[in-house]
Amino acid sequence: MVNSANKFNRMPKLKTNRAAAKRFKFTGTGKVRRAQAFVNHILSKKSTKRKRNLRQGAIVCKSDQKELEKLLPYGK
């Protein structure tokens, strides 16, 4: 049985932003990986080399990473 006084003294859990969780992943060193843009449609005018390079992921810049750490509190 849970002590009712103990139940209310705990810190609340932080909610993960599910949209961000589907789009970003943390690397082993704590950086944030993201997918490249411009690869979903209007692909016929883009060169094969450009489309191939867009498949590679990218690292989020430091200023945006601070915001993502708030959205993904348990990502690290």
DSSP file (Angstrom, degrees, kcal/mol; ACC not computed):
  #  RESIDUE AA STRUCTURE BP1 BP2  ACC     N-H-->O    O-->H-N    N-H-->O    O-->H-N    TCO  KAPPA ALPHA  PHI   PSI    X-CA   Y-CA   Z-CA
    1    1 A M              0   0    0      0, 0.0     2,-0.4     0, 0.0     0, 0.0   0.000 360.0 360.0 360.0 135.8    0.0    0.0    0.0
    2    2 A V        -     0   0    0      1,-0.1     2,-0.4     2,-0.0     3,-0.0  -0.663 360.0-119.4 -85.4 132.2    1.3    3.4   -1.0
    3    3 A N     >  -     0   0    0     -2,-0.4     4,-1.5     1,-0.2     3,-0.2  -0.571  18.2-143.1 -69.1 125.9    1.5    6.0    1.8
    4    4 A S  H  > S+     0   0    0     -2,-0.4     4,-0.9     1,-0.2    -1,-0.2   0.822  98.8  53.3 -65.4 -31.5   -0.7    8.9    0.8
    5    5 A A  H  > S+     0   0    0      1,-0.2     4,-0.7     2,-0.2     3,-0.4   0.881 108.4  50.7 -69.0 -37.3    1.6   11.6    2.2
    6    6 A N  H  > S+     0   0    0      1,-0.2     4,-0.6    -3,-0.2     3,-0.4   0.817 101.7  62.9 -68.6 -31.0    4.5   10.1    0.2
    7    7 A K  H  < S+     0   0    0     -4,-1.5     3,-0.3     1,-0.2    -1,-0.2   0.832 107.3  41.4 -63.9 -34.2    2.5   10.2   -3.0
    8    8 A F  H  < S+     0   0    0     -4,-0.9    -1,-0.2    -3,-0.4    -2,-0.2   0.565 104.6  64.6 -94.1  -9.1    2.1   14.0   -3.0
    9    9 A N  H  < S+     0   0    0     -4,-0.7    -1,-0.2    -3,-0.4    -2,-0.2   0.561  80.4 101.6 -90.1  -8.4    5.6   14.8   -2.0
   10   10 A R  S  < S-     0   0    0     -4,-0.6     3,-0.1    -3,-0.3    -3,-0.0  -0.403  80.8-106.6 -76.6 152.7    7.3   13.5   -5.1
   11   11 A M        -     0   0    0      1,-0.1    -1,-0.1    -2,-0.1     2,-0.1  -0.515  43.2-105.5 -71.5 145.0    8.4   15.7   -7.9
   12   12 A P        -     0   0    0      0, 0.0     2,-0.1     0, 0.0    -1,-0.1  -0.380  34.3-107.6 -71.2 151.5    6.2   15.5  -11.0
   13   13 A K        -     0   0    0     -2,-0.1     2,-0.4    -3,-0.1    -3,-0.0  -0.488  30.6-121.9 -74.1 148.5    7.3   13.6  -14.0
   14   14 A L        -     0   0    0     -2,-0.1     2,-0.4     1,-0.0    -1,-0.1  -0.760  23.4-128.5 -91.8 138.1    8.3   15.6  -17.1
   15   15 A K        -     0   0    0     -2,-0.4     2,-0.4    58,-0.0    -1,-0.0  -0.703  14.8-132.7 -89.1 136.6    6.5   14.9  -20.3
   16   16 A T        -     0   0    0     -2,-0.4     2,-0.8    56,-0.1    56,-0.2  -0.691  22.3-118.8 -82.4 135.9    8.4   14.2  -23.5
   17   17 A N     >  -     0   0    0     54,-2.7     4,-2.0    -2,-0.4     3,-0.2  -0.686  24.4-157.2 -74.4 112.0    7.3   16.1  -26.6
   18   18 A R  H  > S+     0   0    0     -2,-0.8     4,-1.4     1,-0.2    -1,-0.2   0.820  87.5  56.2 -67.4 -32.8    6.3   13.2  -28.8
   19   19 A A  H  > S+     0   0    0      1,-0.2     4,-0.7     2,-0.2    -1,-0.2   0.920 111.3  44.2 -64.4 -42.2    6.6   15.2  -32.1
   20   20 A A  H >> S+     0   0    0      1,-0.2     4,-2.0     2,-0.2     3,-0.6   0.868 108.0  58.8 -69.3 -36.1   10.2   16.0  -31.2
   21   21 A A  H 3< S+     0   0    0     -4,-2.0    -1,-0.2     1,-0.2    -2,-0.2   0.825 105.7  49.6 -63.8 -31.0   10.9   12.4  -30.1
   22   22 A K  H 3< S+     0   0    0     -4,-1.4    -1,-0.2    -3,-0.2    -2,-0.2   0.716 117.4  40.1 -78.5 -20.7   10.0   11.1  -33.5
   23   23 A R  H << S+     0   0    0     -4,-0.7    12,-0.5    -3,-0.6     2,-0.3   0.677 112.6  48.1-103.1 -21.3   12.2   13.6  -35.3
   24   24 A F     <  -     0   0    0     -4,-2.0     2,-0.3    10,-0.1    10,-0.2  -0.934  54.6-171.1-129.4 146.4   15.4   13.8  -33.2
   25   25 A K  E     -A   33   0A   0      8,-1.4     8,-3.5    -2,-0.3     2,-0.3  -0.982  23.6-124.3-132.4 145.7   17.8   11.3  -31.6
   26   26 A F  E     -A   32   0A   0     -2,-0.3     6,-0.2    49,-0.3     2,-0.1  -0.702  22.9-137.5 -88.3 140.8   20.6   11.8  -29.2
   27   27 A T    >   -     0   0    0      4,-3.0     3,-1.2    -2,-0.3    -1,-0.0  -0.318  32.7 -97.4 -83.5 175.5   24.1   10.5  -30.1
   28   28 A G  T 3  S+     0   0    0      1,-0.3    -1,-0.1     2,-0.1    -2,-0.0   0.783 124.9  52.3 -65.1 -27.1   26.3    8.8  -27.6
   29   29 A T  T 3  S-     0   0    0      2,-0.0    -1,-0.3     1,-0.0    47,-0.0   0.429 123.4-101.4 -91.0   1.1   28.2   12.0  -26.9
   30   30 A G  S <  S+     0   0    0     -3,-1.2    -2,-0.1     1,-0.3     2,-0.1   0.427  79.0 130.9  97.2  -1.5   25.0   14.0  -26.2
   31   31 A K        -     0   0    0     -5,-0.0    -4,-3.0     1,-0.0     2,-0.5  -0.368  57.5-116.8 -77.8 166.6   24.6   15.8  -29.5
   32   32 A V  E     -A   26   0A   0     28,-0.3    28,-2.7    -6,-0.2     2,-0.3  -0.922  21.6-152.2-112.4 127.4   21.3   15.8  -31.3
   33   33 A R  E     +AB  25  59A   0     -8,-3.5    -8,-1.4    -2,-0.5     2,-0.3  -0.701  17.1 177.6 -93.7 147.3   20.9   14.2  -34.8
   34   34 A R  E     - B   0  58A   0     24,-2.7    24,-2.6    -2,-0.3     2,-0.2  -0.943  29.1-107.1-141.8 164.0   18.3   15.3  -37.3
   35   35 A A        -     0   0    0    -12,-0.5     2,-0.1    -2,-0.3    22,-0.1  -0.578  39.4-106.3 -88.2 156.5   17.2   14.5  -40.8
   36   36 A Q        -     0   0    0     18,-0.6     3,-0.2    20,-0.3     2,-0.1  -0.478  30.8-130.3 -79.1 153.1   17.9   16.8  -43.7
   37   37 A A  S    S+     0   0    0      1,-0.2    -1,-0.1    -2,-0.1     0, 0.0  -0.347  78.1  52.7 -90.6 178.0   15.2   18.8  -45.3
   38   38 A F  S    S+     0   0    0     -2,-0.1    -1,-0.2     1,-0.1    16,-0.1   0.773  79.2  99.4  69.2  31.8   14.3   19.2  -49.1
   39   39 A V        +     0   0    0     -3,-0.2     3,-0.1    15,-0.1     4,-0.1   0.267  58.8  77.1-129.1  12.2   14.1   15.4  -49.8
   40   40 A N  S    S-     0   0    0      1,-0.2     2,-0.3     2,-0.1     3,-0.1   0.843 101.3  -4.0 -94.9 -36.4   10.3   14.8  -49.7
   41   41 A H  S    S+     0   0    0      1,-0.2    -1,-0.2     2,-0.0     0, 0.0  -0.928 106.0  49.7-151.8 173.9    9.0   16.1  -53.1
   42   42 A I        +     0   0    0     -2,-0.3     3,-0.2    -3,-0.1    -1,-0.2   0.951  64.5 148.3  54.3  53.6   10.0   18.0  -56.2
   43   43 A L    >   +     0   0    0      1,-0.2     3,-0.9    -3,-0.1     8,-0.1   0.620  45.4  79.7 -91.9 -14.1   12.9   15.5  -56.6
   44   44 A S  T 3  S+     0   0    0      1,-0.3    -1,-0.2     3,-0.0    -2,-0.0   0.832  93.9  48.1 -68.4 -30.4   13.1   15.5  -60.4
   45   45 A K  T 3  S+     0   0    0     -3,-0.2     2,-0.3     2,-0.1    -1,-0.3   0.599  96.4  88.1 -84.4  -9.5   15.0   18.8  -60.6
   46   46 A K  S <  S-     0   0    0     -3,-0.9    -4,-0.0    -4,-0.1    -3,-0.0  -0.698  83.6-115.0 -90.8 140.9   17.5   17.8  -57.9
   47   47 A S     >  -     0   0    0     -2,-0.3     4,-2.4     1,-0.1     5,-0.2  -0.277  20.4-116.0 -72.1 159.5   20.6   15.9  -59.0
   48   48 A T  H  > S+     0   0    0      1,-0.2     4,-2.4     2,-0.2     5,-0.2   0.889 117.2  52.6 -61.5 -39.8   21.2   12.3  -57.9
   49   49 A K  H  > S+     0   0    0      2,-0.2     4,-2.3     1,-0.2    -1,-0.2   0.908 109.0  49.3 -63.3 -41.8   24.3   13.4  -56.0
   50   50 A R  H  > S+     0   0    0      2,-0.2     4,-1.7     1,-0.2    -2,-0.2   0.920 112.5  47.0 -64.3 -43.9   22.3   16.1  -54.1
   51   51 A K  H  X S+     0   0    0     -4,-2.4     4,-0.7     1,-0.2    -2,-0.2   0.884 111.4  51.9 -65.7 -38.1   19.6   13.6  -53.2
   52   52 A R  H >< S+     0   0    0     -4,-2.4     3,-0.7     1,-0.2     4,-0.4   0.907 110.6  47.6 -64.4 -42.0   22.2   11.1  -52.0
   53   53 A N  H >< S+     0   0    0     -4,-2.3     3,-0.9     1,-0.2    -1,-0.2   0.801 104.8  60.5 -70.0 -28.6   23.9   13.7  -49.8
   54   54 A L  H 3< S+     0   0    0     -4,-1.7   -18,-0.6     1,-0.2    -1,-0.2   0.692  91.2  69.5 -72.0 -17.4   20.5   14.8  -48.4
   55   55 A R  T << S+     0   0    0     -3,-0.7    -1,-0.2    -4,-0.7    -2,-0.2   0.782  81.7  91.3 -69.1 -25.0   20.0   11.2  -47.1
   56   56 A Q  S <  S-     0   0    0     -3,-0.9   -20,-0.3    -4,-0.4     2,-0.0  -0.435  81.4-121.2 -70.6 143.2   22.8   11.8  -44.5
   57   57 A G        -     0   0    0    -22,-0.1     2,-0.3    -2,-0.1   -22,-0.2  -0.220  23.3-145.5 -75.1 172.6   21.7   13.1  -41.2
   58   58 A A  E     -B   34   0A   0    -24,-2.6   -24,-2.7    -2,-0.0     2,-0.4  -0.903  15.3-110.7-135.7 164.8   23.0   16.3  -39.7
   59   59 A I  E     -B   33   0A   0     -2,-0.3   -26,-0.2   -26,-0.2     2,-0.2  -0.815  33.2-118.3 -98.9 137.3   23.8   17.6  -36.2
   60   60 A V        -     0   0    0    -28,-2.7   -28,-0.3    -2,-0.4     5,-0.0  -0.485  35.3-107.8 -72.0 141.8   21.5   20.2  -34.6
   61   61 A C     >  -     0   0    0     -2,-0.2     4,-1.9     1,-0.1     3,-0.4  -0.274  30.1-107.1 -70.4 161.2   23.3   23.5  -33.8
   62   62 A K  H  > S+     0   0    0      1,-0.2     4,-1.4     2,-0.2    -1,-0.1   0.846 116.0  54.7 -61.6 -38.8   24.0   24.4  -30.2
   63   63 A S  H  > S+     0   0    0      1,-0.2     4,-0.7     2,-0.2    -1,-0.2   0.878 113.3  42.1 -66.4 -36.2   21.4   27.1  -29.8
   64   64 A D  H  > S+     0   0    0     -3,-0.4     4,-2.0     1,-0.2    -1,-0.2   0.778 105.4  65.4 -77.2 -26.9   18.6   24.7  -31.0
   65   65 A Q  H  X S+     0   0    0     -4,-1.9     4,-2.0     1,-0.2    -2,-0.2   0.860  95.1  58.0 -64.9 -34.8   20.0   21.9  -28.9
   66   66 A K  H  X S+     0   0    0     -4,-1.4     4,-0.8     1,-0.2    -1,-0.2   0.912 108.3  46.3 -60.3 -42.6   19.2   23.8  -25.7
   67   67 A E  H >X S+     0   0    0     -4,-0.7     4,-1.6     1,-0.2     3,-0.6   0.892 110.4  53.0 -66.7 -39.8   15.5   24.0  -26.8
   68   68 A L  H 3X S+     0   0    0     -4,-2.0     4,-2.4     1,-0.2    -1,-0.2   0.828 101.0  60.1 -67.7 -30.5   15.4   20.3  -27.7
   69   69 A E  H 3< S+     0   0    0     -4,-2.0    -1,-0.2     1,-0.2    -2,-0.2   0.808 105.4  49.6 -67.3 -26.8   16.8   19.3  -24.3
   70   70 A K  H << S+     0   0    0     -4,-0.8    -1,-0.2    -3,-0.6    -2,-0.2   0.870 113.3  45.6 -74.2 -38.0   13.7   20.9  -22.8
   71   71 A L  H  < S+     0   0    0     -4,-1.6   -54,-2.7     1,-0.3    -2,-0.2   0.803 121.2  39.0 -73.8 -28.9   11.4   19.0  -25.2
   72   72 A L    ><  +     0   0    0     -4,-2.4     3,-1.6   -56,-0.2     4,-0.3  -0.665  67.7 166.6-121.2  74.0   13.2   15.7  -24.7
   73   73 A P  T 3  S+     0   0    0      0, 0.0     3,-0.2     0, 0.0    -1,-0.1   0.760  80.3  39.3 -65.4 -24.8   14.0   15.7  -20.9
   74   74 A Y  T 3  S+     0   0    0      1,-0.2    -5,-0.1     2,-0.1   -58,-0.0   0.119  85.7 103.9-109.4  20.7   15.0   11.9  -20.9
   75   75 A G    <         0   0    0     -3,-1.6   -49,-0.3     1,-0.2    -1,-0.2   0.783 360.0 360.0 -73.9 -27.5   16.8   11.9  -24.2
   76   76 A K              0   0    0     -4,-0.3    -1,-0.2    -3,-0.2    -2,-0.1   0.495 360.0 360.0 -78.1 360.0   20.3   11.8  -22.9
